[in-house]
Amino acid sequence: MSYMLSRSFTAQIFVLGEEHQKRLGVTLSSVPAQSGWLTTVEGDERSLPIDFRFDFIHRESEARLLYMITSVTRAGGYWQTQLNLSRNGYAGLYRVDAEDTRWKVEPLNAWNDESDLQFHLRTASGERLGRTHDGLLNAREGNVVVFKAKVIGY
């Protein structure tokens, strides 16, 4: 494993599929309760790509790294919002005054290539994020996804 395993970084995140990868972002809606949920960006006005800051906290093992994850995207009012879960397990961006949430990153490759850091994202209690039938990310339902980070800064 590489030096990347114990440092903070900023990255664009992608959800890997069988034949494609899609950029991770948030839903946009004029209805506040329908905005800010993690989804893949489909290239229309219903989603916004987000760049994420991974602040390194602790290394539990080679296979478990703890991070605090926030948005560094200024558009859409998501600057410094924090990745957290709703009561029903949906992943979304919340104001910084929300409860601090630590995320477990489970590396799936050597993390030697800053443009290809593959991982599973787990909640503090260990549930992996999955993609639901409606395209949102959820810790309690959906098909588990593989994420890929492309580092854009430190």
NUDRENDO-192429 format. One record per residue (C-alpha): residue in one letter; x, y, z. Coordinates in pm, whole numbers, plus 32768, in hexadecimal, padded with zeros to 4 digits. Each point is the difference from the previous one (the first is absolute). Layout:
N
AXYZ;...
***
This chain:
154
M800080008000;S807381607FBC;Y8037814380BA;M7EA1806B7F91;L7F707F278113;S804D80F58115;R7FC681577F74;S7EEC80F47FB4;F7FA480547E9A;T7EFE80A47F1F;A7F6C7F357EE2;Q7EFA7FD37EFA;I7F447EBE804A;F7F737F117EFF;V7F177ED58020;L808B7EE07F35;G7F177F2C7F2C;E803F7ED37F25;E805080D17ECD;H7FFE8165807B;Q804A80EF8119;K7F20811E806B;R805F813180CA;L7F70801A815E;G7F3381308059;V7EBE806880A8;T7E9780237F99;L7F7A815C7FB7;S7E958062802A;S7F2D81308051;V7F767F2A811D;P8109800B8116;A7FB47E9E8080;Q80557F777EA6;S815380AF7FDF;G81547F9E8084;W7FE47E847FE2;L812B7F467F6E;T7FC87F837EA0;T80BC7FDE7EBA;V800281327F22;E7F307FCC7ECA;G805881437F4A;D7EBE80BA803D;E7F80810980EF;R7F8A7EFA80FE;S81607FB68081;L814180BA8053;P81607F697FFE;I80B08025814F;D81727FFD805E;F803F7F618153;R80FF803C8112;F80707EC480B7;D8095806B814F;F80CC7EDE8089;I7FAE7FA78169;H808B7EA9804F;R80787EBB7F68;E7F4A7ED7809B;S80BB7F0C7F1D;E80817FE47E9A;A7E967FBF7F9C;R7F51810B80D2;L805181737FF7;L7F2C80FF80B8;Y7FB1814D7F5A;M7F1D812A8030;I7F72804F7EA6;T7F8A815B7F9A;S7FAA80BA7EC0;V80F481017F77;T7F1680637EE5;R7F8681668021;A7EDA7FDF7F11;G7EA07FB08073;G803E8063816A;Y80C77EC2804A;W814A80A08068;Q80807F50813E;T7ECE7F268028;Q80447EAF809D;L7FAF7EA37F83;N7F087F6080EE;L7ED27F167FFF;S7E8E8043801F;R7F317F3980F9;N7FA97F087EEE;G81677FCF7F8D;Y801A80EB7ED5;A815080AD7FD3;G7FF481787FD8;L80B381458048;Y7FAC80B18146;R80668148809D;V81407FF180CA;D7F4180348145;A7F677EA87FC9;E80857EDA80C7;D81657FA57F9E;T80057EBF7F3B;R81337F2F7FC5;W800D7F267ECB;K80C47EC17FD1;V80B47FE57EB5;E80577E9E7F96;P8111800F7EF2;L7FCD7F057EE6;N814780387F45;A81628069805A;W7FB381778007;N8142804E7F45;D7F5680B77EE0;E7F63814A806E;S7F097FED7EE0;D7F837EA4805F;L7FC57FD68178;Q7EF17EF5800B;F7F3F7FBF813F;H7EBF7FA480B2;L7F6D810B80E0;R7F7B7F86814E;T7F4880A5811C;A80A480118156;S7F447EC0805B;G80777F4E7EC5;E7EDE80097F04;R807180317E98;L7F5881087F2A;G7F297F727EEA;R7F4280937EDC;T7E867FE58014;H7F0D7FD17EDD;D7FCD817B7FF4;G817680427FE1;L803980868160;L81097F7A80ED;N7F8A7F4F8139;A80A87F41811B;R7EDE7F11803A;E7F897FA27EA4;G80727FF17E98;N811F7F577F4B;V81558041809C;V80D080E47F23;V8172802A7FC1;F807A8166800E;K812F80927F51;A80AD813C8078;K80CA80DE7F1A;V80DA80DC80DF;I7FF8816F7FA1;G80B380928130;Y808E7FD4815D;
***
